[in-house]
Amino acid sequence: MSYLDYGQMGLRLLYGHLNSALPDNEELYNIPELPGAREGVKKLINAAISASKPQKRYPKSVRELAVCRGPYWFVMSIIREYHHAVADQFYKGLGVALMRKESDVMVELLLELKRQHIVALPIHDGVLVADGVHEQTIEIMKIVFEEYVGVAGVVNIED
């Protein structure tokens, strides 16, 4: 069995929501000015997407991560500069709307896999499929994501 999941779902959904071009870097949470801080950057961005007002400090779950290399406002200014195309949507409480879009993507993915006679078990933002169909499933996942979101999707493989 192979577990295939959409990578960087929240941030890619935000780019699609705004019809903005993605940065050249395929891994959106790897910001050159914050090396080794991917997990912290991911948590900060997802918190900023969901929050309805600007935050003043790091969330508790981020404090121990490598991203904390200065004051919160400083690190967020680096993130906002790197993701300038969508940064004005931080702190507007879009998390729930983007979660709905994620759900729509997953429902359409499951329906398309059913049409293709591929059995899949959904898990969060991914699916568990038989090894013999994982390449076909990856292609379907990418097509469905781009059709529904308007930007390219990334699919991660975990065996």
C-alpha positions in Angstrom: 0.0 0.0 0.0 1.1 3.6 -0.7 0.0 6.7 1.1 -0.2 9.7 -1.2 -0.8 13.1 0.2 -1.1 16.6 -1.1 1.9 18.7 -0.1 1.7 22.2 1.1 -2.1 22.1 0.8 -3.1 25.2 2.8 -0.6 27.6 1.2 -1.3 26.2 -2.3 -5.0 26.6 -1.7 -4.4 30.3 -0.7 -2.4 30.9 -3.9 -5.2 29.4 -6.0 -7.9 31.3 -4.1 -6.1 34.5 -5.2 -5.3 33.3 -8.7 -1.6 34.1 -7.9 1.4 32.5 -9.5 3.3 30.2 -7.2 7.0 31.0 -6.3 9.6 29.1 -8.3 10.5 27.0 -5.3 8.4 23.8 -5.4 8.7 23.4 -1.6 6.8 26.6 -0.5 7.7 26.3 3.2 11.4 26.3 2.5 12.3 30.0 2.6 16.0 30.7 1.7 16.3 33.3 4.5 15.1 30.8 7.1 17.1 27.6 6.3 16.2 24.5 8.2 13.0 26.0 9.5 10.4 24.3 7.2 8.2 22.9 10.0 8.1 26.2 11.9 7.4 28.2 8.7 4.6 25.8 7.9 3.0 26.3 11.3 3.4 30.0 11.2 1.9 30.4 7.8 -1.0 28.1 8.6 -1.7 30.0 11.8 -1.6 33.3 9.9 -4.0 32.0 7.3 -6.5 30.9 10.0 -6.1 33.8 12.4 -8.6 36.7 12.1 -6.3 39.3 13.5 -2.5 39.8 13.6 -0.6 37.8 16.2 2.1 39.3 18.4 4.1 36.2 19.3 4.9 32.7 18.3 2.3 30.1 18.8 3.3 27.6 21.6 3.7 24.8 19.1 6.3 26.8 17.2 8.6 28.1 20.0 10.8 25.0 20.0 11.2 24.9 16.2 14.2 26.3 14.3 12.1 29.2 12.9 12.4 31.1 16.1 15.6 33.0 15.2 14.4 36.4 16.2 11.2 38.2 17.3 7.9 37.0 15.8 7.4 40.1 13.8 10.8 39.8 12.2 10.3 36.2 11.1 6.8 36.9 9.8 8.2 39.9 7.8 10.6 37.4 6.1 7.7 35.0 5.4 5.4 37.9 4.2 8.2 39.2 1.8 8.8 35.7 0.4 5.0 35.1 -0.1 4.2 38.7 -1.0 1.6 37.6 -3.5 -0.7 36.2 -0.8 0.6 37.8 2.4 -2.2 40.4 2.5 -4.6 37.5 3.1 -2.8 36.5 6.3 -4.9 37.3 9.5 -8.2 37.4 7.6 -9.6 34.1 9.0 -9.6 32.3 5.6 -8.7 28.9 7.2 -12.2 27.5 7.3 -13.0 28.6 3.7 -9.8 26.9 2.5 -10.5 23.8 4.5 -13.8 23.6 2.6 -12.0 23.9 -0.6 -9.6 21.1 0.5 -12.7 19.0 1.3 -14.1 19.7 -2.2 -10.8 18.6 -3.8 -10.7 15.4 -1.8 -14.4 14.5 -2.6 -13.7 15.1 -6.3 -10.5 13.1 -6.1 -12.4 10.2 -4.5 -15.1 10.4 -7.1 -12.6 10.4 -10.0 -10.7 7.5 -8.5 -14.0 5.6 -8.2 -14.7 6.4 -11.9 -11.3 4.9 -12.7 -12.0 1.8 -10.6 -9.3 2.7 -8.1 -10.0 1.8 -4.5 -8.8 4.5 -2.1 -9.0 5.2 1.6 -9.0 8.9 2.4 -6.8 10.1 5.2 -6.7 13.8 5.9 -5.4 15.4 2.6 -4.3 12.1 1.1 -5.3 8.6 0.1 -4.1 5.1 0.7 -4.0 3.0 -2.5 -2.6 -0.3 -3.7 1.0 0.0 -4.9 0.1 -1.1 -8.4 -2.0 2.1 -8.9 0.0 4.7 -7.1 1.5 6.3 -10.3 -1.9 6.6 -11.9 -3.3 8.0 -8.6 -0.6 10.6 -8.4 -1.5 11.9 -11.9 -5.2 12.0 -11.1 -4.4 13.8 -7.8 -2.4 16.5 -9.7 -5.1 16.9 -12.3 -7.9 17.2 -9.8 -6.0 19.7 -7.7 -5.1 22.0 -10.6 -8.7 21.8 -11.9 -10.2 22.7 -8.5 -7.6 25.1 -7.2 -6.1 26.7 -10.3 -2.4 26.1 -9.3 -0.2 23.0 -9.5 -0.5 20.5 -6.7 2.3 18.5 -5.2 1.9 14.9 -4.2 4.1 13.2 -1.6 4.6 9.5 -1.5 4.9 7.6 1.8 5.3 3.8 1.5 
